[in-house]
Amino acid sequence: MENIISIVFKTYLLGCLFLGAQSIYTYVKMLILQKAVKKNVFAQHPKMKQWLVQRVVFWPYYLFVKTNPIDLFSQLFFSRYGDQGHIYYGTTGLRNFLNDIFKGKNRYKKFNVLTTTISLSSSFIKKMMDEYPGQNYPKYALILLARHEDNYLFKSTFVADDRLSEQRASRFELDSCQRLTKEELLAALDQMNQNISNTIVKKIHE
C-alpha cells in the first residue's frame, strides 16, 4: 500500500513539474507579447494567471476530466511541432503534423508571404455596428496574404491594435487561408478598406 501511495505521489509531483514548466513558458511568452503590443494582456484576461496556477496544482483533474484524449495526445507530442516560435493548442499540432505528412513540409516554399495590419474604413465599421449592435468594434484587421503565380491565399483577423504585423505566418495558418483569385482578393480587401487593397496586392508581387 505504501508503495502505491509513493508511486502516486511521485507521479503527481512529476506532473506538477511538467505542467509548471509549461505554465512558466506560457507566462513568459505572454509577457513578451505584452511588451510587444504595449498593453496589459493579463488585465484583459484576468483569469489567465489563476488558470496557469490551477492547471499545475489540479493537473489530474484537467488531464482526465477536462481534456479530450485527442487534444491531450496532440498537446503532449505536437504542441511545438512545425514552425519555430509557434505553439499549437488543442488538436492543431496533430493536424499540422498530418498536413505535413499528406501535403509536404515545403508546400508553401514558393509562395511570397505577407502579414500586415490595416485600418478598417469607417464604412466597414459602420456596417459591423449595424449588423452586430452593442459589440466592441475593432479598428484594425491583421491580414495574411500569400501568392505563387496565380494562386492567392487570404486570411483576415480583426484586432484592437495595429502593432501585430511582424508575426511570422506558420504553415498551419496558411493551410487555414481562403484560396482566392486576384479579383476575389481585391474585392475582399476593398470591403475592409478600398484605399489600400492595390498597394497590399502589389507587395506580394515584389
Secondary structure by P-SEA (a helix, b strand, c coil): caaaaaaaaaaaaaaaaaaaaaaaaaaaaaaaaaaaacccccccccaaaaaaaaaaaaccccccccccaaaaaaaaccccccccccccccaaaaaaaaaaaccccccccccccccbbbbbcaaaaaaaaaaccccccccccbbbbbbcccbbbbbbbbbcccccccccccaaaaaabbbbcaaaaaaaaaaaccccaaaaaaaaac
